[in-house]
Amino acid sequence: MEKNSATLLETIKVLLAEKKYKTLRDILTTLNPYDIAVIFEELMDEKTALLFRMLPKELAAETFVEMDEDTQEMLIHGFSDSELKEIVDELYLDDAVDIIEEMPANVVRRILKQADPVTRKTINELLNYPEDSAGSIMTTEYVTLRPEMTVEEAIKRIRRTGIDKETIYTCYVTDSNRQLIGIISIKTLLLAKDDEETVSELMETNVLSVNTLDDQEFVAHTFNNYNFLALPVVDKENRLVGIVTIDDAMDVMEEETTEDIQKMAAITPNDKPYMKLGVFELFKSRIPWLFLLMISATFTGMIITSFEDALASMVVLSSFFPMLMDTGGNSGSQASVTVIRALSLEEVEFKDIFKVIWKEIRVSVLCGVTLATANFAKIMLVDKMLLGNNSITIPVAFVVCLTMVVTVFFAKIIGCSLPMVAKKLGFDPAVMASPFITTIVDAISLAVYFWFATVMLGL
């Protein structure tokens, strides 16, 4: 696929150089808007605007939505006011809002200036909803019907108004106060036995909706749970104010997943593509967390320092630091990632914390004993016999293996409980992933290790 895209891009460059614009237009009009956007992003020069002007009006608007913000901004600067107005008029309102949110203030002013008064008013209303809320990702372009309409009247209304709507597959039935009372699909209307049947006789009254202030992640989960193509959005009085479509829900899922992955890796979330991020931007997103983790790791250093005398008398103990710390960190990460995923999918709640801990306790015992047994055999057979390390004795091996069992136990408990506590306190559980848990478990594993060594080896 990438090879085909590269070949197509080279073909377009050749045709541009030879000024074969009719051939270029013929090629572009056969492509998907996303594929055209990818080509434009690769070009990113004055020829992009020339190619964009070749596209039919509707295809141009669909392509514009698929572009990254840098390409969009470059094109907007090159548009005349009439060209910009054409694009704005063709955009669905939710797409226009998404673009405006990413643009500099001077570009936003130009876009809003070219929108008609009604569109401008609606865009401003959508921009006023809290960030990451259902209201901020909804569109107001949907089909509404009245319950008293006949099938014939409903179909006529869809034909008359549907051309400008983002979706017509599901229509929303409202009363005179705009309150949502039912939904009906275009399939139901088309397959109705009698054109004189009313919408109220055919509609579904068990309507699932979301509120304008609901979190967008909750909206995305609702799509995932119920397999909707569109979801109605209502205000506090149950008045229909918009719909969220599946394409926007998928964008939210991608955005939230990306954000969680970045937080789990101790990186400040950033929605820009990696190749669009500058070195300084990457530095700023990473350095605060690295500072925090560096400072928190001071506790590990303090523990090692306090047992310097013990280490001096039995240096072999220090050779097992990496293995114990890595095993503890990995064990904690396994538990935390599993629980964070379960929390994000709403498979567990805070009330389940003791069930989760009890499950992880049993897992930790099985993992710890298995690892300790394998490690004991490895220490005695490989380290002592094959490598000839005579400072390793059975008591030393026993201390290392016992420490491993306890380390895995605590790592699993901490790994599963911290994300749930964070969620309960209103923090993102993804923050309590690998880096923080590894730092905590490192300190615990060393403290346990030295305590066992002191007690059992008489250091």
ABEGO torsion letter per residue (X at the ends): XAAAAAAAAAAAAAAAAAGBAAAAAAAAAABBAAAAAAAAAAAGBAAAAAAAAABBAAAAAAAAAABBAAAAAAAAAABBAAAAAAAAAABBAAAAAAAAAABBAAAAAAAAAABBAAAAAAAAAAAABBBGBAAAABBABBBBBBAABBAAAAAAAAAAAAAABABAABBBBBBAAGBBABBBBAAAAAABABAABBAAAABBABBBBBBAABBAAAAAAAAAAAGBABBBBBBAAGBBAEBBBAAAAAAAAAAAAAAAAAAAAGBBBBABBAAABBAAAAAAAAAAAAAAAAAAAAAAAAAAAAAAAAAAABAAAAAAAAAAAAAAAAAAAAAAAAAAAAAAAGABBAAAAAAAAAAAAAAAAAAAAAAAAAAAAAAAAAAAAAAGBAABBAAAAAAAAAAAAAAAAAAAAAAAAAAAAAAAAGBBAAAABAAAAAAAAAAAAAAAAAAAAAAAAGX
